[in-house]
Amino acid sequence: MYSNFIGNELRAIRSRNNLSLKEVEEKTGIYAQTLSEYENNKIKIKVCTLEKILKDAYNTDLYIFFKSIYENTHIKE
């Protein structure tokens, strides 16, 4: 259900942290081109890869990541 939002959230986190794709590549060891494809939802990301990016580049975890997606996609009453 949320797979289309994963790339958007990854890009938003990178933007909030003022990091370039190259800087995330240096922190994670994942090529900038691949990171870009994740952010643009061109390729699906494995959970273990997502977890590595979140931990190594942004010092966060899957729970916070998906909680943010949930909160941003549901109407607040």
Number of C-alpha atoms within 10 A of each C-alpha: 4 10 10 13 17 20 22 16 17 21 19 13 16 19 12 10 11 10 15 13 20 15 14 19 18 14 15 19 13 16 13 17 12 15 22 16 14 19 23 17 16 12 13 14 18 9 10 10 12 16 17 20 23 20 15 15 19 18 9 14 15 16 9 11 17 15 11 12 15 13 10 12 11 8 7 6 3
